[in-house]
């Protein structure tokens, strides 16, 4: 009988291709390109754990990294969880939302998740394209993954307040995407990252990856507030000092 299992890592070949230019989502009037791993189905949890340490991320089933012609603003950032210490505002967010109940769920459709996702896109990203996502866009972005992943659901009583999509790697967690209710005064996004750091600590993982950080982007500034944090520069992870 032939062995249909995947070959060991050294025998598996990854190829990279650069996309055409497209409008940058973070820096106005700039274009961007990405380097994408192909074939898509060669990436699994073990391979992705190696790729994310080299600066790659995933969106749905696609694994990529920025590959812009004249820009290197996107910097991979991660938190070494053993050394993390929350600041005052983060401790306040912990106290504020400590009564949320949490469930760890597989990547499946749940009745109120998509409704919260749509409300979040309309409130946070109106006019940028994601506010037009239909259920199929949601499924391909949130529910399709080539790696081990989970949905972390946060509720206040019976009311859904937040959902975090988290990749579960052997030695790390990766915060893929989080969407939450538009409640005045809430600090749901901060609390989601704090929860992931605590979960990584409890499960013996070393890092939580927070995606790309762009110094010029106000949307990205929250990432460097989880300290200490590390950034990838010239293939070396260095403590971010600013």
Long-range contacts (C-beta under 8 A, 24 or more apart in sequence): 6-44, 9-46, 9-47, 12-42, 12-47, 13-42, 14-38, 14-42, 14-43, 14-47, 15-39, 18-67, 19-67, 21-69, 24-68, 25-128, 26-73, 26-74, 26-214, 26-217, 26-219, 26-220, 27-71, 27-73, 27-214, 27-216, 27-217, 30-71, 31-68, 32-66, 32-68, 32-71, 33-66, 33-67, 33-68, 33-69, 34-64, 34-65, 34-66, 34-67, 35-64, 35-65, 35-66, 35-67, 36-62, 36-63, 36-64, 37-62, 37-63, 37-64, 40-146, 41-146, 43-146, 43-147, 44-146, 44-147, 45-147, 45-148, 45-168, 45-169, 45-170, 46-170, 48-146, 48-147, 48-167, 48-169, 49-169, 49-170, 49-171, 49-172, 52-167, 52-169, 52-172, 52-174, 52-209, 53-237, 54-232, 54-235, 55-232, 55-235, 57-174, 57-209, 57-211, 57-212, 58-145, 58-146, 58-147, 58-167, 58-176, 59-141, 60-140, 60-141, 60-142, 60-144, 60-145, 61-140, 61-144, 61-145, 61-146, 63-146, 66-212, 73-214, 73-215, 73-216, 73-217, 74-212, 74-213, 74-214, 75-212, 75-213, 75-214, 75-215, 75-231, 75-232, 75-233, 76-209, 76-211, 76-212, 76-213, 76-231, 76-232, 77-209, 77-210, 77-211, 77-212, 77-213, 77-223, 77-224, 77-229, 77-230, 77-231, 77-232, 77-240, 78-172, 78-207, 78-208, 78-209, 78-210, 78-229, 78-230, 78-237, 79-193, 79-197, 79-207, 79-208, 79-210, 79-226, 79-228, 79-229, 79-230, 80-206, 80-207, 80-228, 80-229, 80-230, 81-197, 81-200, 81-201, 81-205, 81-206, 81-207, 81-208, 82-201, 82-206, 83-228, 84-197, 84-201, 84-226, 84-227, 84-228, 85-227, 86-194, 87-225, 87-227, 89-187, 89-190, 89-225, 90-190, 90-194, 90-225, 90-226, 92-187, 93-187, 93-190, 93-191, 93-194, 94-191, 94-194, 96-186, 96-187, 96-191, 97-154, 97-186, 97-187, 97-188, 97-191, 99-156, 100-154, 100-155, 100-156, 100-161, 100-162, 100-191, 101-154, 101-155, 101-156, 102-152, 102-153, 102-154, 102-195, 103-152, 103-153, 103-155, 104-150, 104-151, 104-152, 104-153, 105-150, 105-151, 105-152, 105-153, 106-150, 106-151, 107-142, 107-143, 107-144, 107-145, 107-149, 107-150, 107-151, 107-165, 108-143, 108-151, 109-139, 109-143, 110-151, 110-153, 112-160, 113-142, 113-151, 113-153, 113-160, 113-163, 114-138, 116-160, 116-162, 116-163, 116-179, 116-180, 116-181, 117-142, 117-163, 117-179, 119-181, 119-182, 120-179, 120-180, 120-181, 120-182, 121-179, 123-182, 124-182, 141-177, 142-177, 149-176, 152-192, 152-195, 152-196, 154-180, 154-188, 154-191, 154-192, 154-195, 161-186, 161-188, 162-188, 162-191, 162-192, 164-192, 164-195, 164-196, 166-196, 169-205, 171-205, 171-206, 171-207, 172-200, 172-205, 172-206, 172-207, 172-208, 172-209, 173-199, 173-200, 173-205, 173-207, 173-208, 173-209, 174-208, 174-209, 174-211, 175-208, 175-209, 175-210, 175-211, 176-211, 189-222, 190-222, 193-226, 197-226
